[in-house]
Amino acid sequence: MRRPAVVVAGGSVSGLATALALAGHGFPVRVLERSAPPPDPADPHAALERPATAQSTHSHVLTSLGVQLLRERAPQVLEALLDAGAQLLDLTAAAPRGDRPFVREAADDELVTLAVRRPVLEAVLRRAVQDRPGIEVSHGTAVRAVVLDAAGERPVAVVTAAGGRIAADIVVDATGRRSLAGARPRAGADRTGPTTLRAFTRFYRLADPGTQPGPLNRGNAAGNIWGHYAAVLHPADRGTFAVTLGTLPGDAPTAALRGAAAFTAAARLSPGVTQWLAKGVSAPITPVRAITMPANVLRAAPGERDAGGVFAVGDAACVTDPIFGRGMSLALVHAFRLADLLADHPQPDGAQRKLAADLADELLRPWYEQAEHDSVQRTLAWRAAAGGPEPNPAPPLPPGRPSLAEVSAAAGDPVVWRGLMRMLMTLRTPAGVFDDEGFRARVRAAAGRPRPAGPLVPPTRAELLHAVSTGGRGT
């Protein structure tokens, strides 16, 4: 039986992964990407700039969930990424030691992340798509509208921005957080909640790519989300790393972080980052880039009035606070699970629509709700430190569930640490970890014990703003 023809709108991480997964099930796939093709598609390092995707030049991580997906469903992609210089990081390197040695368990093998720049990941995925029979990729082609059949029940084509018409039995919206908007028929209201986050990012290259100038206290990163700002360093591929400073949008004194001197002074003042930016250890390879992060968004599930055969993946389906780094991993898993669903239920009808809605809800809603709560909690702390107005209260957690801050404070307990890492790395949902009564009991017990002083003490806000205003002398 002939598989339905699929058009994937968008050729970034989620779109490329969806195309690869669908082609594996025998679907003919046409990927329509609005940006121009890279100068050398065979070289993952040839084009690291994507003007159409502002966040691509900021730090990204592939959590343990994403690594697990590649190992199981696309091992050739993981192998190509490692060949391109990406590196697997063992998160147990940051496990609590305390008075007793850390005893590794078999399940700890899944606690790994992939350190790689997003454009390199996209380039490797693009090459895998180009090498796969049954996929056609068209660059410089944006989707303007989805054409439905006479009954308005299923797609028959898409219309491009240039006015062309391309036949399609199934349409996948992988166009990112703006989605296809009016081009994709959809009833219902989206859920949204502000992230209230502005990020400043700069990439560097180590003078000696084989060294690690300082410990990765977060396992896959150094630094932290502090009480009044964030300073986090993420290793990447080929001896590169990114430093990202996070502040509140509208926090006027920190706007100067756009400048190289102010950024360098603040970054060098930040514990966990300092050693990596010492003179002679590394050198910047990009300017400082600033972005105001998009809101948390969970797209409305398709209802009875929505057309079948039209699906959203990646940021077109759900956006969660980028500071937690879950987006790429959730996009990969959603792409492959949606392809599996369509392979079993290829005909657009009510059953297919419900199954796809249930899949998206099961996979994405727990992370949206956790991000919505954690974004507000962070904003409350940062605005209190900056003297700004308080945001609306955070959405309440289920009764008895500890907050992320409470769990983090108890992470000196190896059992709590493992649970926290599995949640942060997207392997288990917040409910799957935090609602376990044994886990909660350990968090409560840790709250009654004095917490040892950590080795990383952040600057005060006054000290940070002084460094920003004076600008240091480094570049």
N, C-alpha and C positions, 0 to 999 in steps of 0.2 A: 504494500500500500504506500502511495506517495505521501511523504511527510509534507505538512503545510509549509509554505514559504514564509520565512521570518525576516522582518526588517528590524535591525537594532539601531536606534537613534542614539548616537554617541559612541565614540571610540576611545574612551578612557578606560580606567581599570575595570569598572563594572561592565561596560559594554563589551570590551574585549573578552573578559572572562565568560560572559553569557554566550557570546558567539562560539567560543572554544567548547563550552559545555554542550551547547545545542548541536554543533557539528558532530560531536562525539556520539550523539543519538541519531545521526542521519538527517537532520534538518538542513535544508539549503538556507544559508544565512547571508544577508546583505547588510554590512555595517556602513552607516552613513555618519561621517565625522566632519564637523564644520571647519576644523583647522586644516592647515596645509600639511602635506606629508613631511616627515623628518628628512633631513638631507641625506642620511645614510641609514636606511632601516636595518642594515646588518650590524650596525655598531650601536649598542645600547647607550653609549656615552656621547653620541654624535649631537644630539639635540636635547639639552637639559632645560630649555625654556619652552613653556607652553603659555603664550599670551592669553589664550582663551580660558585657562584654568589658573586663576590667581593663586590658589593654595598649593599648586604643584611645586613651587619654589620654597615652601616651608617644610619643616621636619615632619616626617611620617614614620610610622612603625607598622610592622606586620606582627600582630599579636600571636600568641600560641595557637589560637583558633585558625588563623590564616595559614600558619606553617603546617598545621595538621591537615588542612584542606589540600594544600599543594602536595604534601607527602602522599596522600591517599588518592587524589584525583588527577593531579597534574605533576607527577614527579619530574618530567622532562623540563618543566618551567622552573622548578626549584633548582635543578641541576644547572640550568643555563644562568640563573641568577647568581649562584655560587661561582660559576665560571666568570661572571661579569664583575666579581669582587665583593658581592654581598657576603655577609657573615652571620652565622647562627650564634646567638648569645645564650649561654646557659644561665637562667635566672637564679639557680641555686647558689651561684657565686655570691649573692647578696642575702642569703638566708641567715637568720639570726644564729649566732654562735653561743652567746651567753657563757655560763659556767661549764656547759657540757658541749662536746663536739656535735656538730650537725650530722645526723645519720641519714644518708640518702635512702630514699625509698624508690621502688620500681616505677611508681606513677610519676616521680619527679622528672622522668625522661621527657614528658610532654611540656615541661616548663621551659620552653625556648622561644626566642623571638628572632625575626630576621631583620638585620640592620641593612637598609638599602634606601637610596634616594628614590622618591616616587617616580620621577621620569625614567630612571633605569628600569624599575619594575614594569612600567608601561611599555617601554621599548622591547623588553624581553617577551611580554605578553603579545605585543604586536607582531613580533617575528614568529611566535608560535601560531598565531592566527593566520599569517600569510603562508605558512608552510602546511596548513591544514586544508585538505581538499574539501570543497563544499562551502567555502567562505569567500565572499567578495567584499573588498573594502574600498569605499569611495571617499576620498578626502575632498575638502572644500565643498561639502554638501550638507546643508542643514535642513532639518525637517520643519516645515511650516504648519502642516495640518495632517490629521488622520482622517481618511475618507471611510465612512461606514456604508454598509449595504442599505438597501431601501428600507428595511425594517429598523435600522439603527441598532442592530444587535451585535455586529461583528465587523472588523476592518476588512476592506478590500484593497486599500492602497494608502500610500502616504504621498503628500505633495511637498516638494522641496522648495526652498526659498527662491530658487530660480524658476519655479513654475513647472518643473518636471513631475511626472506621476510615476510611481514605482509600485507595482503590485505587491500586496502583502496580505497573508492570511492571519498572521500574528505580528503584533508590533510590541517591541520592548523599549521602554523609555529609560535610557541610560544617559540622559543629558545633564545630570547633576542636580544641584540643589534648586535651581530655577525651574527644573523639569520642563516639559513641553507646554505647561500652562494651558492656554485655551486650545492648543492643538490636540490635546488628549481628553476626550469626553470623560467627565467624572462628576458624580454627585457627592454631596456630603462635605463636611468641613474638616480641614486638617487640624491636628493638635500642634500647638507651638508654645515654646517657652524660651525666653532669652538666655543666651550664654553669657552676655555681658563681658566680653573678653576681646582685648586687642593684643595682637602678637607681633613681635619684632624678631625677625630671624636672619641669621647670617651663617653661611657655610664656610668651613675652614678645611685645610688639608694639613695633616701632620708632616713634619719634616722627616720623620722616620715612621713610615706607615705600619711598621711592625710593633710599635710601642703602644702602651696604654698609659698616658701620663698620670692618670689618677683613677681611683676605684669607681666602679659604677654602682653607687649605693642603691639604686633602684633596680639593679639587675640588667636592664637594657638601657639604662640612662643614668646620668649623674645630676645632682641638684635636687630641687623639690618644688612643690607648690606651697609657698610660704604663706604666712599670715597676712601679707599685704601685697605680694607680687609673686610671680613664678619665674624661676630661672632653671631651665632644664637643658641638658646636653644629650643629644642622641648620636651615637656612632652610626656611620653609614658604610658605604662601599669604598674600596680602594683608598683607605686611609683618610677619608673625609668624615666630617661630623658637622652637626648643626647645633647652634646655640639659639634657643628661643627664650625671650623675655616676655612675660605676660603681665598686662596691667588692665585697669579699667578703661573702657572707652570714655573719652571726655575728661580723663585725669590730666589736666593741662601740664603739670610739671614733668610728667613722664613722656609727653609728646616728643621731647628732644631726643628720645632714644632712636629716632629715625636717622640721626647723625652718627657717623662711624665713631667719633671720639667719645660721645656720650654712651653709646652702646658698649664700647670696649671697656670704659671705666666701670659701668654697672656690672657687666658680665664678669670682669676680673674680681669684683668685690663679692661675687656670689659664691658661696661654698659649694664645692663639688665641681665647679667650672674653672676655678682659678688656675689650677695646675695646667690645664689644657691650653690656656691662652698665654702662658708665660713666654717671654721673648725667646725666639729660637726653637720653640716647641711646635708651633703651627703658624700658618699664615692664612688670611682670609682669601677666599676665591670668589666671593660674590659681594655685592653691596648689601646693606641692611634693607630688608624688605618688611613693610608693615601691612597688616591686614586686620580689619575688624571682623571677627568671626561671625558666621551666620548663626541664626537662632536654631535651637533644637526644633526639629519638625518631624512629625509622624503623619504621613499622608493618609487621608481618609481611605478606609477600605472600600472596595467597589460594592455598590448596593444593587438592588434589583433593577434600578433604572439605568445602571451603567452598562456600556457595551462590553461584551466579552472579548477575549483575545487581545487585550491591551494591558500591559503589565509594566510596573515601574521597578527598577532595581537600583542599588547603590543610593546615592544622595537624592535621587528622584523619588525614592521610597521613604527614606528616613535619614535625618541628619542628627547626629549626637555630638555633644560638646567635643571639639577636636582636641582639647587638652588631654583627653583620655585615650586618644589614638585607636579607636575601635573601627573607624569607618571602612578602611580597606579590607579588613578581615571579614566584617559583616557583609560587605559587597561581594566578596569572593564566594562565601558560603551561600548567600542568597542566589547568586547566579547559577551555581551548580545544582542547588536544590530545586530551583524553578525549572531548570532544564529537565531534571528527572521527572518532575510533575507533568510537564508538557509531553514528555515521551510516553507517559502512561495515559494521559488524557489530552490528546492533541486537538480535539474538536472544541471550538469556542461555544460553550453553553453554560447554563447555570451551575452545573456541577463543577466545571473547570474553574469558573469564577470564584466559587466558594472555597475550593481547595487552595487556590492561590491566595485568597484573602486570609485564610486560616494560617497558611505558611508564613506570610509576612507578619501577621500578628504574633505568632508564636516566637518567631526569630527576633523581631525588631522591637516590639512594645516593651519588653523588660528593660532594654538598654535605653530607650527613649525616656522611660519614667525615672530610671536611676540618674540619667544625665540631667534631666529637668530639675530634680531635687538637688543634686550636687552642684549644679551651676549656681543656683540661688544661694546655697550655703556658702560657697566661695565668695559670691558677690557681697553677702552680708558682712563677712569678715573684712574684705578689702575696703568696702565703703566705710566701715567703722574706723579702720586705720586711717583712711584719707579724710574722714570727717564729712563724707557726702551723705545724701539722703538714703534711707534704707529702701531696698526693693520690697515688693510684695513678699509675704511669707512663703517659704518653700512648701511645695506640695507635701502633705504628710506622708510619712512612711507607714507601711502596715504596722499594726500594733505589736510592740515588742521588738521590732527589727532595729538593730543598732545602726547608727549612721556610719558613713565611710570614715569620718574622723575618729569615732570611737573604736572601730575595728583597727584602723591604722595605729592608734595609740597602744593597742594590745598585741601588735605584731611581733613583739619579742618572744611570744609563745610560738614555737614552730608549727603547731596545729593551726593556730589563727593565721600565721604567715602563709601557710600553704593555701588555706581557704581564700584569703585576700588575693593572693597572686592568681589563683584560678579564676576569680571574678574579674580582676583587672585585665587579665589576659584573655577574657571572653570565653573561657572554656566552660564555665558554669555561670548561670544567671545569679543575680543578687539574691533572689529567693532561694535558689538551690544551695547557697552557702550561708547567707545571713539568717535564714529562718530555721536553720537546724538548731534544736534546743541545746544540744551538746556544745555546739559552736558558740551560741549566745552565752552559755554558762562560763565558758573560758574567757570571753570578752569581759563579762562582769567581774570575774575573779581578778583579771589583770588590772581592772580599773581601781581596785583596792590596794594595789601594790605600788610603791614608789617607782616612778619611771626613771631609769638611768639616763644621765645626760648624754645626748648624742654628740658625735664628733662634728656635726655640721650646725653651725649657728649663723643664721642669716643676719645681714645688716638691718638696723632699724630703718624705718621709713626716712627719718631725717638723714641718716648716713647715706642711704641710697640716693635721695634727692640731691644731696651735696655732690656726690660723684657725678650724677647726671648733669647738674648745673655747671660744674667746673670742667667737665668734659675730659679729664685726664689728659694724657698726651699720646696714648696709643691709638693705633688705627687698625 
